[in-house]
């Protein structure tokens, strides 16, 4: 099971657990409400808090999108309705309470506390504080439906503390998510800068080759015209490949404020994988083996460099997170349409999921691979260990 699937499974499990707990509280409220015979008017009035409790479920149960405006608006409306019901009960009873003393609506209390959490976590920044405050006030006032004794006031204060804790947890998760988004944006910006360096080196490499071939063709034009035709074909292929890669990589560089004088870095591609693996074996106790299937020559430069970085990320992941691994297998296979790269180890130690903790190297790598039309996955292997897979389309990459 991949990491996103595992995360969704945990979310579904938490939702199911929340529904079960909420249902048990609702059953307790119903049993307590019907334990004493207070007349049909009181029984009808009990249906209103139960309806409000049920109305909280669509708010706290789903996973909302960040910055939702509907969520705090709905929370404000629900909390206001709860406060109105509480005020009505207090006015009708003269402060003595008309609900059974066994409960004031525990399901509604839990539901409103859940609303405070989701509003603090997902609500629009301008509306979320107001919605959370009104919902917290509604939670604090709920025990007054039973009476105004000191013990009930204490219960109200305890519920306020629970609501404040829910708001704090939601706000903490919100801040953590915002920090992670900023870190991901920084990684993507660095990835674009790396593409810019690759683009510079790529153009310098191919344009220099075109110039040399053109100069050679000029000198041999009179002695051997056939060689001129061959040279022109090579120049045409190199020029077409350069233009295709330029269009794709320039499209990736979406940041107009990027500095034009980014430091240059030498290109490293799949032909340098053997020295990379050798260097890994010299610095780590885990032996790595390289398996190559197919001719790796003539690959588009952006594909070759990205495949190299996939292997480098996989080896780095093994070194950092699988010190107990006994071997690492690096497999590179070329087919007519694809370049397939796999880095697999047999380590037993648990890994930090890419979407949590750090994992920014894999996030930047995913940005690079997807920009080339490829796919990349990382997760536990079927027989254990960790597997990093990447697939690069070749026909699209060379513009055929």
Buried (B, 14 or more C-beta within 10 A) or exposed (E): EEBEEEBEEEEEEEBEEBEEEBEEBBEBBBEBBEEEEBEEEBEEBBEBBBEBBBBBBEBBBEEBEEBBEEBBBBBBEBBBBBBEBBEEBBEEBEEEBBBBEBBBBBBBBBBBBBBBBBBBBBBBEEBBBBBBBBBBBBBBBBBBBBBBBEEBBEBBEEBBEBBBEBBEBBBEBBEEEEEBEEBBEEBBBEBBBBBBBBBBBBBEBBEEBBEEBEEEBEEBEEEEEEBBEEBEEBBEBBBEBBEBBBEBBEEBEEEEEEEEEBEEEEBBBBEBBEEBBEEBBEEBEBEBEBEBEEEBEEBBBBBBBBBBBBBBBBBBBBBEBBEEBEBBBBBBBBEEEBBBBBBBBBBEEEBEBBEEEEBBBBBBBBBBBEBBBBBBBBBBEEEEBBBBBBBBBBEBBBEE
